[in-house]
């Protein structure tokens, strides 16, 4: 996920999520917010106008309306972002988006995870790993897979705060520690 997420970003994301849930637009709102974040990343001048308080709030809101029309942003997202402009919080939009997506996944019974493997995993291995992680977390796990040959063998999986380290490197380190009496 993108930004680290301040307490303020979490509060704003929760507020937007609550409004979107009430309106029945949770997935669409997340997608719209993502399009705006992406546009701001691709066009630094847009980010500058929307984020920097150097520009008067009225100009920033006008720019938001113009971009919102082009991106097909709903009234909810446009009003929310306009509120962020007024609160000088558009700089937190990346973190708000990341937290919003986390809330949406949590509400849908999903969680994101990352797997680092020594070699590429085939479909069956990935599904078996996904099943094990789903049983351990009680949620559907969406996995991002990365390859790191330095692991030598095995995998390291991270889901939320949980880390499952089945790498050969860690197993060798544990074996070395037990043989030498180190702890």
C-alpha positions, 0 to 999 in steps of 0.5 A, a space after each residue: 500500500 502507498 502511504 503510511 497513514 496518519 491518524 487523520 488520514 484514517 479518520 477521513 478514510 473511515 468517514 468516507 467509507 461510512 458515507 459510501 457504505 450508506 450510499 451502497 457505493 463502496 467499490 465505486 468510491 474506492 475506484 474513483 478515489 484511485 483514479 484521482 490519486 493516479 491522475 495526481 501522480 501522473 500529472 505533477 501540476 495537478 497534484 501541485 494545484 490540489 495539494 499546495 495551499 499556495 493556490 486559493 481554495 476556490 481555485 483548487 475546488 474549481 480544478 477539482 471540479 474540472 478534473 472530477 468531470 473528466 474522471 467521472 467522479 461522483 458527487 460524493 467523491 467530489 464533495 469529499 475532496 472539496 472538504 479535504 481542500 478546505 481542511 488542507 488535507 489533500 496532501 493525505 489523499 494517498 494515505 486516505 485512499 490506502 486506508 479506504 481500500 483496507 477498510 473496504 477489504 476488511 468489510 468484504 472479509 478480504 485481506 492483502 498479503 505479500 509472499 516472497 519466494 525463492 523461486 516463482 510459484 506455480 498456480 497450485 502452490 499459490 492456491 495451497 498457500 492462499 488456502 493455508 493463510 485463509 485458514 490462519 487469518 479467517 479471511 480471503 487472502 489476496 496475495 502479491 508475490 515477489 521472488 527473492 533468490 536470496 531466500 535459497 528456498 521456501 517462502 515468507 508470507 506477510 498478512 497484516 501483522 502476521 509473518 509466516 517465515 518458512 524460508 530455508 535461510 531462516 531454517 538454516 539460521 535456526 539450525 545453526 543457533 540450536 547447534 551452537 547453543 546461541 539464542 
